């Protein structure tokens, strides 16, 4: 059993982690920055779709635990889902690993990523279940329904790590744990 001091510390770490994902997300796109500087002096705009998926889950936790009011968390979830459903480029339901947090444009000539798309989809599922509004459910279902897992299998028995417009499928597969 944890002491009261340790429980208080865990609560504070959880609260700060949830607020980090809220604060480091673009307010319009919902894209969460891949990295931030501790001193706050940062002009990087590269967001990660995996971090955004974690951010969607963090919004659910933040609402449940009282770190954010429902309307704030729900509005951010809806904007994020709207961005992925209507504006973010995807191919066969997969998204580029890194996106400019403001424009949503591909960064670093990165790949359409199977694992990062999966982390994003986990957040989409969590948000759909937690908030369960008609609009969020509709947007989430659109995003989830686009994913063609068989395409990312690329003729193999396991998922390919990703695909780029320049070189096609990456030579690596998710075949080990």
Buried (B, 14 or more C-beta within 10 A) or exposed (E): EEEEEEEEEEEEEBBEBBBBBBEBBBEBBBBBBBEEEEEEEEEEBBBBBBBBBBBBBBBBBBBEEEBBEEEBBBBBBBBBBBBBBEEBEBBBBBBBBBBBBEEBEBBEEBBBBBBBBBBBBBBBBBBBEBBEEEEBBEBBBBBEEBBEEEBBBBEEEBBBBBBBEEEEBBEEBBEEE
